[in-house]
């Protein structure tokens, strides 16, 4: 007999003992044939359209269709009748990593009407063209289709539905250019079929042909840092990870707004360690799609560069930096995978499960709160400055005022190029603060905490360069000695503001306009604290929901038709072995040391609508041939990392027919 895919031999024997009679135990059986019953949710076809919308200064909305075509279905779009006639719009603001990069919005432009948004439209409906057409009519004043060779304007106004001329815009996506000479794809993490996993594609930029193995070594290191270690460890069975090497003619990435001769043309806007941009996004889209029909869920570009930098949006961008590459990558992947905005102060986008904008009493994570009654933790932001200041120009000062009513303070800064203990000096109200270099030239973070509040009145923080570089960099080959960002908070005492990272409450966050939203914890979540390696409970729950909207717990049902071995060699089917093939979570994780305490699958089986209680919690069952009929399998995944599942994404079921006529010799 076949052994269960996800069960050890010992467990399989227990299951068989529960479903095999004493008489059957004396008989021997062999498989006649088998048939698979696919999961409809994952074998259906979904459709996507990627649209960039730029609102001009005069309010005109220019939309560019960047990509479109077939994709995996979104399980949360399945209506009860399975017709798939719903549209999901994922609104992703294009942003750089402000906490670690800073906003490009200057103060004088705060009231500007200009905005840039990225929309991904997803539907399971065959009528997706009509839905996309309606979105463009409602949300855009001008439309360009960048998927056409000439980036042609699209004129569809006044037509009900999609006109004949628009079929070329919203029809089948067609084939992409495919892999090029010199390309190589390796699957670094393989947890099952791409169609029912969440697939990430890492594409290197600035790696020459001679640096092929360096690229794959860098990608393996990033994968181990994030997926094998704790950040995405509990979610690992849901992921596949691919790495695409495409040789560049030059090594490294560009700076000062100029790109090198590389595959996707990554570059920095200046020399500072902040945002990294892609100048050839079309090539990146086509390369990602060429990896596999269902492999390009989340494309990521990794620059061959030893220093800090990145970007969120359509592509998750980071670098191969040994020190900061993983720090940036896991944060930016968090934005894309969970579909959330910021948690740090001074940003622009506060949205998703980790941000409450309106009411503490109706806070989104009420089911996670430490206290029965929601309360705000009391703090105030005194100073926020994305300085990006070259310290060789002289001291840099940040001034702020306090009302004298607070009990504690915390100063956080980021810096680059401060490689020795004597390279950098920080003064608070004229008193030098203790500081030790983190070592190296890369972007890094420093923090000081005070156990007494400030006196009422004016205060000043001063930053100075200490010892100068032995040889000043002139070609951007190493970072300048720079003060990147500064934040100063004051807090009430522990009775009104809890520093304990196990507490879940309502913690204030202030955007670049000074407007307040709330997050769930002090400094635990990596979406706020870049040095953290873990998501908060709210983000973890949101991540489970998002991943299981793109993948089902159930891959398929396998039915094996068995006959009893006898002297006559009769091929008559005498029983069926039925196995549910699931994503290996809970008790079926290959490495049980990675299992979250308290997580488990539960199963139920039904025949002709009647619950077969004796078969519950078995993944593989045997039934006699006389039990032909309509069967249903139901699975539910229980994990302490999810307390609410309003859309039933942690459940899976399949109705299927067990019948001898479906068995073929």
C-alpha positions as CSV (number, residue, x, y, z in Angstrom):
1,X,0.0,0.0,0.0
2,X,1.1,3.6,-0.5
3,X,2.2,5.5,2.5
4,X,0.8,8.9,3.3
5,X,2.7,11.8,1.8
6,X,2.9,13.8,5.0
7,X,2.8,11.1,7.7
8,X,5.6,9.2,9.2
9,X,5.4,5.4,8.9
10,X,4.5,5.1,12.6
11,X,1.6,7.5,12.3
12,X,0.4,5.9,9.1
13,X,0.2,2.5,10.8
14,X,-2.0,4.0,13.5
15,X,-4.4,5.4,10.9
16,X,-4.6,2.1,9.1
17,X,-5.2,0.2,12.3
18,X,-8.2,2.5,12.9
19,X,-9.8,1.9,9.5
20,X,-8.9,-1.8,8.7
21,X,-11.0,-4.7,10.1
22,X,-9.4,-7.8,11.6
23,X,-10.6,-9.8,8.6
24,X,-9.0,-7.3,6.2
25,X,-5.7,-7.5,8.1
26,X,-5.3,-11.1,6.9
27,X,-5.7,-10.2,3.3
28,X,-3.3,-8.5,0.9
29,X,-4.3,-5.8,-1.6
30,X,-2.7,-4.2,-4.6
31,X,-3.4,-0.9,-6.4
32,X,-5.4,-1.2,-9.6
33,X,-5.3,2.5,-10.5
34,X,-5.8,5.9,-9.0
35,X,-7.3,9.2,-9.8
36,X,-6.7,12.7,-8.4
37,X,-9.5,15.2,-7.5
38,X,-8.0,18.7,-7.9
39,X,-8.9,21.5,-5.6
40,X,-11.2,23.8,-7.7
41,X,-10.1,26.9,-5.8
42,X,-6.4,26.5,-6.9
43,X,-7.0,25.1,-10.3
44,X,-9.3,27.9,-11.5
45,X,-7.8,30.9,-13.3
46,X,-7.6,34.4,-11.8
47,X,-6.8,37.6,-13.6
48,X,-4.8,40.7,-12.7
49,X,-4.2,44.2,-14.0
50,X,-1.4,46.4,-12.6
51,X,-2.1,50.1,-13.0
52,X,0.0,53.1,-12.1
53,X,-2.0,56.2,-11.4
54,X,-0.3,59.6,-11.2
55,X,-2.4,62.6,-10.2
56,X,-1.0,65.7,-11.9
57,X,-0.8,69.1,-10.2
58,X,-4.0,70.2,-12.0
59,X,-5.8,67.1,-10.6
60,X,-5.8,65.2,-13.9
61,X,-5.4,61.4,-13.2
62,X,-3.1,59.7,-15.7
63,X,-3.3,55.9,-15.5
64,X,-0.7,53.5,-17.1
65,X,-1.5,49.8,-17.5
66,X,1.8,48.2,-16.6
67,X,0.9,44.5,-16.8
68,X,-2.1,42.2,-17.1
69,X,-2.9,38.6,-17.6
70,X,-3.8,35.3,-15.9
71,X,-2.7,34.5,-12.3
72,X,-3.7,32.4,-9.4
73,X,-7.1,32.9,-8.0
74,X,-7.7,34.8,-4.8
75,X,-9.5,32.5,-2.4
76,X,-11.1,35.5,-0.5
77,X,-12.8,36.5,-3.8
78,X,-14.8,33.2,-4.1
79,X,-18.4,34.1,-3.5
80,X,-20.8,31.5,-2.1
81,X,-21.9,30.5,-5.6
82,X,-18.3,30.0,-6.8
83,X,-18.9,32.2,-9.9
84,X,-16.0,34.5,-9.0
85,X,-17.7,37.7,-10.0
86,X,-16.0,40.0,-7.5
87,X,-13.2,42.4,-7.9
88,X,-10.4,43.1,-5.4
89,X,-8.4,46.3,-5.6
90,X,-5.0,46.3,-3.7
91,X,-4.0,49.9,-3.4
92,X,-0.2,50.1,-3.0
93,X,1.3,53.5,-2.5
94,X,4.7,53.7,-4.2
95,X,7.0,54.5,-1.3
96,X,10.7,54.3,-0.3
97,X,11.6,53.1,3.1
98,X,11.1,56.3,5.0
99,X,12.2,55.0,8.3
100,X,15.4,53.7,6.7
101,X,15.3,56.0,3.7
102,X,13.2,59.1,4.4
103,X,10.4,60.6,2.4
104,X,11.1,62.4,-0.9
105,X,8.3,64.8,-0.1
106,X,9.7,68.2,0.8
107,X,8.0,70.4,3.3
108,X,7.0,73.0,0.8
109,X,5.1,70.3,-1.2
110,X,2.9,69.0,1.7
111,X,-0.2,70.6,0.3
112,X,0.5,69.5,-3.3
113,X,-2.3,67.6,-5.1
114,X,0.3,65.5,-6.8
115,X,0.2,61.8,-5.9
116,X,1.4,58.5,-7.3
117,X,-0.4,55.2,-6.6
118,X,0.0,51.6,-7.7
119,X,-3.2,49.5,-8.0
120,X,-3.4,45.8,-8.5
121,X,-6.8,44.6,-9.6
122,X,-7.6,41.0,-9.0
123,X,-10.7,39.0,-10.0
124,X,-11.7,35.4,-10.5
125,X,-14.3,36.3,-13.1
126,X,-14.2,35.7,-16.8
127,X,-15.8,39.0,-17.1
128,X,-12.7,40.8,-15.8
129,X,-12.5,43.0,-18.8
130,X,-15.7,44.7,-18.0
131,X,-14.7,45.2,-14.4
132,X,-11.3,46.7,-15.3
133,X,-13.0,48.9,-17.9
134,X,-15.3,50.3,-15.2
135,X,-12.4,51.0,-12.8
136,X,-10.5,53.0,-15.5
137,X,-13.7,55.0,-16.3
138,X,-14.2,55.8,-12.6
139,X,-10.6,56.4,-11.5
140,X,-8.7,57.7,-14.5
141,X,-8.9,60.7,-16.9
142,X,-6.3,59.5,-19.3
143,X,-5.1,55.9,-19.9
144,X,-1.9,54.6,-21.5
145,X,-1.2,50.9,-22.1
146,X,2.5,50.3,-21.4
147,X,2.2,46.6,-22.4
148,X,1.9,47.7,-26.0
149,X,5.1,48.4,-27.9
150,X,4.3,52.1,-28.4
151,X,2.6,52.7,-25.1
152,X,-0.5,53.7,-26.9
153,X,-3.3,55.9,-25.5
154,X,-6.5,54.0,-24.8
155,X,-9.7,55.6,-25.9
156,X,-12.7,53.8,-24.5
157,X,-14.9,56.6,-23.1
158,X,-18.6,56.4,-23.8
159,X,-18.7,52.8,-24.7
160,X,-20.8,50.4,-22.5
161,X,-18.4,47.7,-21.4
162,X,-15.4,46.9,-23.5
163,X,-15.3,48.0,-27.1
164,X,-13.9,45.8,-29.8
165,X,-10.7,47.9,-30.0
166,X,-10.2,47.4,-26.3
167,X,-10.0,43.7,-26.5
168,X,-6.3,44.1,-27.3
169,X,-5.9,46.0,-24.1
170,X,-7.7,43.6,-21.8
171,X,-7.5,40.3,-23.6
172,X,-5.1,37.5,-22.9
173,X,-1.7,38.7,-21.8
174,X,0.1,36.5,-24.3
175,X,3.7,35.3,-24.0
176,X,6.6,37.2,-22.6
177,X,10.1,37.2,-24.1
178,X,11.2,34.3,-21.9
179,X,14.6,33.6,-20.5
180,X,17.6,35.1,-22.2
181,X,21.0,33.6,-23.1
182,X,23.0,33.4,-19.9
183,X,20.0,33.3,-17.6
184,X,19.8,30.7,-14.9
185,X,16.9,29.9,-12.5
186,X,17.3,27.9,-9.3
187,X,14.4,27.0,-7.0
188,X,15.9,27.7,-3.6
189,X,12.8,26.7,-1.6
190,X,10.5,24.1,-3.0
191,X,7.4,23.4,-0.9
192,X,5.0,22.2,-3.6
193,X,3.3,23.2,-6.8
194,X,3.7,26.9,-7.7
195,X,0.0,27.1,-8.4
196,X,-0.8,26.5,-4.7
197,X,2.1,28.2,-3.0
198,X,3.1,31.9,-2.5
199,X,6.1,32.4,-4.9
200,X,8.8,34.9,-4.5
201,X,11.3,35.5,-7.3
202,X,14.7,37.1,-6.4
203,X,16.3,38.7,-9.4
204,X,19.9,40.0,-9.2
205,X,21.1,43.3,-10.7
206,X,24.7,44.3,-11.2
207,X,26.1,40.7,-11.1
208,X,28.4,40.0,-14.0
209,X,28.8,36.6,-15.6
210,X,31.8,36.0,-13.4
211,X,29.7,36.7,-10.3
212,X,27.1,34.0,-11.0
213,X,28.0,31.9,-8.0
214,X,28.3,35.0,-5.8
215,X,24.7,35.8,-6.7
216,X,23.4,32.4,-5.7
217,X,25.4,32.5,-2.5
218,X,23.9,35.9,-1.7
219,X,20.4,34.7,-2.4
220,X,20.8,31.6,-0.3
221,X,22.1,33.7,2.6
222,X,19.1,36.0,2.4
223,X,16.7,33.0,2.2
224,X,18.3,31.5,5.3
225,X,18.2,34.8,7.2
226,X,14.5,35.2,6.6
227,X,12.8,31.9,5.9
228,X,14.9,29.4,7.9
229,X,15.3,31.7,10.9
230,X,12.5,33.1,12.9
231,X,11.0,35.9,10.7
232,X,9.0,33.8,8.2
233,X,9.7,30.4,9.9
234,X,6.2,29.4,10.8
235,X,4.9,30.4,7.3
236,X,7.7,28.6,5.4
237,X,5.6,25.6,4.1
238,X,3.4,28.1,2.1
239,X,6.4,29.6,0.2
240,X,8.4,28.7,-2.9
241,X,11.4,30.9,-3.5
242,X,13.1,31.2,-6.9
243,X,16.4,32.9,-7.9
244,X,16.9,34.3,-11.4
245,X,20.5,35.1,-12.4
246,X,20.7,37.4,-15.5
247,X,24.3,38.6,-16.2
248,X,25.0,42.4,-16.3
249,X,27.7,44.0,-18.3
250,X,28.8,46.0,-15.3
251,X,29.1,45.1,-11.6
252,X,27.2,47.0,-8.9
253,X,24.4,49.6,-9.1
254,X,24.3,53.2,-10.1
255,X,24.4,56.4,-7.9
256,X,23.7,60.1,-8.3
257,X,20.6,59.4,-10.5
258,X,22.7,57.4,-13.1
259,X,22.5,53.7,-13.6
260,X,25.1,51.3,-14.8
261,X,24.9,48.9,-17.8
262,X,23.0,46.3,-15.8
263,X,20.0,44.1,-16.5
264,X,17.4,46.1,-14.6
265,X,19.3,49.4,-14.1
266,X,19.0,49.8,-10.3
267,X,20.4,53.1,-9.0
268,X,20.5,55.4,-6.0
269,X,19.1,59.0,-6.3
270,X,22.3,60.4,-4.7
271,X,25.1,58.9,-2.6
272,X,23.1,58.6,0.6
273,X,22.0,55.1,1.7
274,X,18.2,55.3,1.2
275,X,15.9,54.5,-1.7
276,X,17.0,52.4,-4.7
277,X,15.1,52.7,-7.9
278,X,14.6,50.6,-11.0
279,X,15.0,52.3,-14.4
280,X,14.0,49.2,-16.5
281,X,10.8,47.8,-14.8
282,X,9.5,46.3,-18.0
283,X,12.5,44.0,-18.2
284,X,12.0,43.0,-14.6
285,X,8.4,42.2,-15.1
286,X,9.1,40.0,-18.1
287,X,12.0,38.3,-16.4
288,X,9.9,37.4,-13.4
289,X,7.0,36.1,-15.5
290,X,9.5,33.9,-17.5
291,X,10.4,32.0,-14.3
292,X,7.1,30.2,-14.5
293,X,3.4,30.7,-15.2
294,X,2.5,30.8,-11.5
295,X,5.9,31.7,-10.0
296,X,5.8,35.5,-10.0
297,X,3.6,36.4,-7.0
298,X,6.1,38.8,-5.4
299,X,9.1,39.9,-7.6
300,X,12.1,41.2,-5.8
301,X,15.2,42.9,-7.1
302,X,18.5,42.5,-5.3
303,X,21.3,44.9,-6.1
304,X,24.9,43.8,-6.0
305,X,25.9,46.4,-3.5
306,X,27.5,46.1,0.0
307,X,25.4,48.9,1.6
308,X,21.9,49.8,2.8
309,X,19.0,50.7,0.5
310,X,15.7,49.6,-0.8
311,X,12.2,50.3,-2.0
312,X,8.7,49.0,-1.7
313,X,5.9,48.9,-4.3
314,X,5.6,46.8,-7.4
315,X,9.1,45.4,-6.7
316,X,10.6,44.7,-3.3
317,X,14.1,46.1,-3.7
318,X,17.1,45.6,-1.4
319,X,20.8,44.9,-1.7
320,X,23.2,42.0,-1.0
321,X,24.7,43.8,2.0
322,X,25.8,41.3,4.6
323,X,24.8,43.7,7.4
324,X,21.6,45.4,6.2
325,X,20.4,43.5,3.1
326,X,18.1,41.2,5.2
327,X,17.0,44.1,7.4
328,X,15.6,46.1,4.5
329,X,14.3,43.0,2.6
330,X,12.2,41.6,5.4
331,X,10.7,45.0,6.1
332,X,9.8,45.7,2.5
333,X,8.5,42.1,2.0
334,X,6.3,42.8,5.1
335,X,4.7,45.7,3.2
336,X,4.0,43.6,0.2
337,X,3.1,40.2,1.8
338,X,0.8,41.6,4.5
339,X,-0.3,44.6,2.4
340,X,0.3,47.1,5.3
341,X,1.6,50.6,5.6
342,X,4.1,52.1,8.0
343,X,4.5,51.8,11.8
344,X,7.4,54.2,12.2
345,X,7.0,57.9,12.8
346,X,7.4,60.4,9.9
347,X,5.9,58.3,7.2
348,X,3.1,58.9,4.7
349,X,1.1,55.6,4.4
350,X,-0.7,54.2,7.5
351,X,-3.0,51.5,6.4
352,X,-3.8,47.8,6.8
353,X,-4.2,45.6,9.8
354,X,-1.4,47.3,11.8
355,X,-2.8,50.8,11.8
356,X,-5.9,52.3,13.4
357,X,-6.8,55.8,12.1
358,X,-10.2,56.5,13.6
359,X,-11.2,55.0,17.0
360,X,-9.4,53.4,19.9
361,X,-12.7,52.0,21.2
362,X,-13.2,50.2,17.9
363,X,-9.5,49.4,17.3
364,X,-8.9,46.7,14.7
365,X,-7.0,44.4,17.0
366,X,-9.4,44.5,20.0
367,X,-9.3,40.7,20.1
368,X,-5.5,40.9,20.8
369,X,-5.5,43.6,23.5
370,X,-3.8,43.0,26.8
371,X,-6.4,45.0,28.6
372,X,-10.2,44.4,28.5
373,X,-10.7,48.1,27.8
374,X,-8.7,49.8,25.1
375,X,-6.4,52.6,26.3
376,X,-3.9,54.9,24.6
377,X,-0.2,54.7,25.7
378,X,0.9,58.3,26.4
379,X,3.8,59.7,24.5
380,X,4.7,62.7,22.3
381,X,7.0,63.2,19.3
382,X,9.3,66.1,20.1
383,X,11.6,66.0,17.0
384,X,11.5,64.3,13.6
385,X,14.2,65.1,11.1
386,X,15.4,63.2,8.0
387,X,18.6,65.2,7.9
388,X,20.7,63.4,5.2
389,X,23.5,65.7,6.4
390,X,27.2,65.3,5.4
391,X,29.0,65.8,8.7
392,X,32.1,67.1,7.1
393,X,30.2,70.3,6.6
394,X,30.2,71.0,10.3
395,X,27.9,70.3,13.3
396,X,24.2,69.7,12.8
397,X,21.7,70.8,15.4
398,X,18.1,69.7,16.1
399,X,16.1,71.9,18.4
400,X,12.8,71.1,20.2
401,X,10.7,72.3,23.1
402,X,9.2,70.4,26.1
403,X,6.4,71.4,28.4
404,X,8.1,69.6,31.3
405,X,5.2,67.3,32.0
406,X,6.7,64.0,30.8
407,X,8.7,61.3,32.7
408,X,11.1,59.7,30.2
409,X,12.6,60.3,26.8
410,X,14.1,58.3,23.9
411,X,16.5,59.5,21.2
412,X,16.9,57.3,18.0
413,X,19.1,58.1,15.1
414,X,20.5,56.4,12.0
415,X,23.9,57.1,10.4
416,X,26.4,55.9,7.9
417,X,30.2,56.0,7.5
418,X,30.8,56.2,11.3
419,X,33.3,53.3,11.4
420,X,35.3,54.0,14.5
421,X,34.4,55.1,18.1
422,X,36.0,58.5,17.6
423,X,34.3,59.2,14.3
424,X,31.0,60.6,15.6
425,X,29.9,62.7,18.6
426,X,26.4,63.4,20.0
427,X,25.5,66.1,22.5
428,X,22.2,66.6,24.3
429,X,21.9,70.1,25.9
430,X,25.6,70.4,25.7
431,X,26.4,67.1,27.4
432,X,28.1,64.4,25.4
433,X,26.3,61.1,25.2
434,X,28.1,57.8,25.3
435,X,28.3,56.2,21.9
436,X,30.1,53.2,20.4
437,X,30.5,52.6,16.7
438,X,28.6,49.6,15.2
439,X,31.6,49.1,13.0
440,X,31.9,49.4,9.2
441,X,30.5,52.0,6.9
442,X,27.0,50.7,6.4
443,X,23.8,52.4,7.5
444,X,23.0,51.6,11.1
445,X,21.0,52.7,14.2
446,X,21.8,54.1,17.6
447,X,19.5,54.8,20.6
448,X,19.6,56.5,24.0
449,X,17.0,56.5,26.7
450,X,16.6,58.9,29.7
451,X,14.8,58.0,32.9
452,X,13.8,61.6,33.6
453,X,11.7,64.0,31.5
454,X,12.9,67.3,30.1
455,X,12.5,70.5,31.9
456,X,10.0,73.0,30.4
457,X,11.6,75.1,27.6
458,X,14.0,74.8,24.7
459,X,16.4,71.9,24.2
460,X,19.0,71.0,21.6
461,X,20.7,67.9,20.1
462,X,24.0,68.4,18.3
463,X,25.8,66.0,16.0
464,X,29.5,66.4,15.1
465,X,32.0,64.5,13.0
466,X,34.9,63.3,15.1
467,X,38.0,61.9,13.4
468,X,37.9,62.3,9.6
469,X,38.2,59.5,7.1
470,X,41.9,58.6,6.5
471,X,41.1,59.1,2.8
472,X,37.9,60.9,1.9
473,X,35.8,58.9,-0.6
474,X,35.4,60.7,-3.9
475,X,33.7,58.1,-6.2
476,X,30.9,56.8,-4.0
477,X,32.6,53.5,-3.4
478,X,31.9,53.9,0.3
479,X,29.3,56.0,2.1
480,X,30.0,59.5,3.3
481,X,30.0,60.2,7.0
482,X,26.3,61.1,7.3
483,X,23.6,61.8,9.9
484,X,20.5,60.2,8.2
485,X,17.6,60.6,10.6
486,X,16.6,61.8,14.1
487,X,13.6,61.2,16.3
488,X,13.1,62.3,19.9
489,X,10.1,61.1,22.0
490,X,8.9,61.8,25.5
491,X,6.8,59.3,27.5
492,X,4.7,59.2,30.6
493,X,5.6,56.7,33.4
494,X,5.1,53.0,33.1
495,X,1.6,53.3,34.5
496,X,0.6,55.4,31.4
497,X,3.1,54.1,28.7
498,X,4.3,50.5,28.8
499,X,7.7,49.7,27.3
500,X,7.0,46.0,27.7
501,X,6.9,44.5,24.2
502,X,4.5,41.8,25.2
503,X,1.8,44.4,25.8
504,X,-0.7,44.9,23.0
505,X,-2.5,48.2,23.3
506,X,-2.8,51.5,21.3
507,X,0.6,53.2,20.8
508,X,0.6,56.6,19.0
509,X,2.4,57.0,15.7
510,X,2.9,60.4,14.1
511,X,3.0,60.9,10.3
512,X,5.1,63.5,8.5
513,X,2.2,66.0,9.0
514,X,2.1,65.4,12.7
515,X,-1.2,63.5,12.5
516,X,-1.7,60.6,14.9
517,X,-2.6,57.0,14.2
518,X,-2.1,54.0,16.5
519,X,-0.1,50.8,16.3
520,X,-0.3,47.8,18.5
521,X,3.0,47.6,20.4
522,X,6.0,49.6,21.6
523,X,9.0,48.5,19.6
524,X,8.6,44.8,18.9
525,X,7.4,44.7,15.3
526,X,10.0,44.8,12.5
527,X,7.6,47.0,10.6
528,X,8.6,49.7,13.1
529,X,11.8,48.6,14.6
530,X,14.3,47.7,11.8
531,X,16.5,45.8,14.2
532,X,13.8,43.4,15.2
533,X,13.5,40.0,13.4
534,X,9.9,39.4,14.2
535,X,6.4,40.6,13.3
536,X,4.0,41.6,16.0
537,X,0.9,39.4,16.6
538,X,-1.3,41.6,14.5
539,X,1.0,41.5,11.5
540,X,1.4,37.7,11.9
541,X,-2.4,37.2,11.8
542,X,-2.6,39.5,8.8
543,X,0.1,37.6,7.1
544,X,-1.7,34.3,7.6
545,X,-4.8,35.8,6.1
546,X,-3.0,37.2,3.1
547,X,-1.0,34.1,2.3
548,X,-4.0,31.9,2.6
549,X,-5.9,34.2,0.2
550,X,-3.4,33.1,-2.5
551,X,-3.0,29.5,-1.5
552,X,-5.4,26.8,-0.2
553,X,-4.5,24.4,2.7
554,X,-5.6,21.6,0.4
555,X,-3.7,20.6,-2.7
556,X,-5.8,17.7,-3.9
557,X,-7.6,14.5,-3.0
558,X,-6.0,11.3,-4.1
559,X,-8.1,8.1,-4.5
560,X,-6.4,4.8,-4.9
561,X,-8.5,1.9,-6.2
562,X,-7.5,-1.4,-4.5
563,X,-8.2,-5.0,-5.3
564,X,-7.8,-8.1,-3.1
565,X,-5.0,-10.4,-4.3
566,X,-6.2,-13.9,-4.9
567,X,-5.3,-16.9,-7.0
568,X,-7.5,-15.9,-9.8
569,X,-5.9,-12.5,-10.2
570,X,-9.3,-10.8,-10.2
571,X,-8.9,-7.0,-11.0
572,X,-12.2,-6.2,-9.3
573,X,-12.0,-3.1,-7.1
574,X,-12.7,-4.1,-3.5
575,X,-11.8,-1.0,-1.5
576,X,-10.6,2.6,-1.9
577,X,-7.7,4.4,-0.1
578,X,-8.4,8.1,0.1
579,X,-5.7,10.6,1.0
580,X,-6.0,14.4,1.4
581,X,-2.8,16.1,0.4
582,X,-2.3,19.3,2.4
583,X,0.3,21.9,3.0
584,X,2.4,20.4,5.7
585,X,1.6,22.6,8.8
586,X,0.9,21.6,12.4
587,X,1.4,17.9,13.1
588,X,2.6,17.4,9.5
589,X,5.6,19.8,9.5
590,X,8.7,18.0,8.4
591,X,10.7,19.6,11.2
592,X,8.5,19.5,14.3
593,X,11.0,21.8,16.1
594,X,9.6,24.6,13.9
595,X,6.0,23.9,14.9
596,X,4.3,26.7,16.8
597,X,3.0,25.4,20.1
598,X,-0.7,24.8,19.9
599,X,-1.0,24.7,16.1
600,X,-2.7,21.6,14.5
601,X,-5.0,20.5,11.7
602,X,-8.5,19.0,12.4
603,X,-10.3,16.9,9.8
604,X,-13.9,15.7,9.1
605,X,-15.2,13.3,6.5
606,X,-18.8,13.1,5.1
607,X,-20.4,10.5,2.9
608,X,-23.6,11.4,1.1
609,X,-24.0,14.3,3.5
610,X,-23.7,12.1,6.6
611,X,-20.8,12.8,9.0
612,X,-18.4,9.9,9.3
613,X,-17.3,10.6,12.9
614,X,-15.1,7.5,13.2
615,X,-12.8,8.9,10.4
616,X,-12.3,12.3,11.9
617,X,-8.8,13.7,12.3
618,X,-7.4,11.2,9.8
619,X,-5.7,12.4,6.6
620,X,-5.8,9.0,4.9
621,X,-8.7,6.5,5.1
622,X,-9.7,3.2,3.7
623,X,-13.3,2.5,2.8
624,X,-14.9,-0.6,1.2
625,X,-16.1,-0.6,-2.4
626,X,-19.7,-0.6,-1.2
627,X,-19.2,2.9,0.2
628,X,-19.2,4.5,-3.2
629,X,-20.9,7.9,-3.3
630,X,-20.4,11.6,-2.8
631,X,-17.8,12.3,-0.2
632,X,-16.6,15.5,1.4
633,X,-13.4,16.3,3.2
634,X,-13.1,19.3,5.5
635,X,-9.9,20.6,7.1
636,X,-9.3,23.4,9.5
637,X,-5.9,24.8,10.6
638,X,-5.7,26.1,14.1
639,X,-2.8,28.3,15.2
640,X,-2.4,30.7,18.2
641,X,-1.1,33.2,15.6
642,X,-4.7,33.7,14.3
643,X,-7.5,34.6,16.7
644,X,-10.1,35.7,14.0
645,X,-10.7,34.2,10.6
646,X,-13.8,36.0,9.3
647,X,-13.4,34.8,5.7
648,X,-12.7,31.2,6.6
649,X,-9.2,31.2,5.0
650,X,-7.8,28.8,7.5
651,X,-10.4,26.2,6.3
652,X,-10.5,24.0,3.2
653,X,-13.0,21.5,1.9
654,X,-13.6,19.4,-1.2
655,X,-16.7,17.5,-2.4
656,X,-15.7,14.5,-4.7
657,X,-17.1,11.3,-6.0
658,X,-15.8,7.8,-5.1
659,X,-16.8,5.3,-7.7
660,X,-15.4,2.2,-9.3
661,X,-16.2,3.4,-12.8
662,X,-13.7,6.2,-12.2
663,X,-10.9,3.7,-11.8
664,X,-9.1,2.7,-14.9
665,X,-6.9,-0.4,-15.3
